[in-house]
Amino acid sequence: MFGFNWILNSLVFLVIFNLSQIISWYRTRIWQPTNSFFSFVFPLVLALVLTIVDSLRLYVIVQIIILAVVGIFLYWLFISYYRGNPK
């Protein structure tokens, strides 16, 4: 059940984080390359965190707060890394 929840959460987060690219691809049929971290890694990690927090059977508001805190921390961590190491 854990794996199924993680896959389902991953699909939802991947669609949410790539929705503008999906709409752009649908209109032009050209997939624009973007930052792979924010397109694939970040949604997968957030889906894993949500799945783990959901398996703890906490209140929904506590799950949302934990997910938001982890998401903000990961975003801050990797944005500061990318600013220090430009491509």
C-alpha positions in Angstrom: 0.0 0.0 0.0 2.9 2.3 0.7 4.3 1.9 -2.8 0.9 2.5 -4.4 0.3 5.7 -2.3 3.8 7.0 -3.3 3.2 6.3 -7.0 -0.2 8.1 -6.9 1.2 11.0 -4.9 4.2 11.2 -7.3 1.9 11.4 -10.3 -0.2 14.1 -8.8 2.8 16.2 -7.8 4.5 15.7 -11.2 1.4 16.9 -13.0 1.0 19.9 -10.6 4.6 21.0 -10.9 4.7 20.5 -14.7 1.2 21.8 -15.6 2.4 24.9 -17.5 4.8 22.7 -19.5 2.1 20.2 -20.3 -0.3 23.0 -21.5 2.5 24.5 -23.5 3.4 21.2 -25.1 -0.3 20.6 -25.9 -0.5 23.9 -27.7 2.9 23.8 -29.6 3.9 20.1 -29.5 7.4 21.2 -28.4 8.7 20.2 -25.0 10.8 23.0 -23.6 13.8 21.8 -21.4 13.7 23.2 -17.9 15.4 22.6 -14.6 15.2 18.9 -14.0 15.3 19.3 -10.2 12.1 21.4 -10.0 10.4 19.3 -12.7 11.1 15.8 -11.4 13.2 15.5 -8.2 11.3 18.0 -6.1 7.9 16.6 -6.8 9.1 13.0 -6.1 10.7 14.0 -2.8 7.5 15.9 -1.8 5.4 12.9 -2.7 7.6 10.6 -0.6 7.4 13.0 2.4 3.6 13.2 2.0 3.4 9.4 1.8 5.5 9.0 4.9 3.6 11.6 6.8 0.3 10.1 5.7 1.4 6.6 7.0 1.9 8.1 10.4 -1.9 8.7 10.7 -1.7 12.3 11.9 -4.4 14.9 11.6 -4.7 16.4 8.2 -3.7 19.9 9.2 -0.6 18.5 10.9 0.3 16.6 7.6 -0.2 19.8 5.6 2.0 21.8 8.0 4.8 19.2 7.9 4.6 19.0 4.1 4.7 22.8 3.8 7.7 23.1 6.2 9.6 20.3 4.4 8.8 21.8 1.0 9.9 25.3 2.0 13.1 23.9 3.5 13.9 21.8 0.3 13.2 24.8 -1.9 15.4 27.1 0.2 18.2 24.4 0.3 18.3 23.8 -3.4 17.8 27.5 -4.5 20.7 28.5 -2.3 22.7 25.6 -3.9 21.8 26.7 -7.5 22.6 30.3 -6.7 26.1 29.3 -5.5 26.7 27.0 -8.4 25.3 28.6 -11.6 25.3 26.5 -14.7 
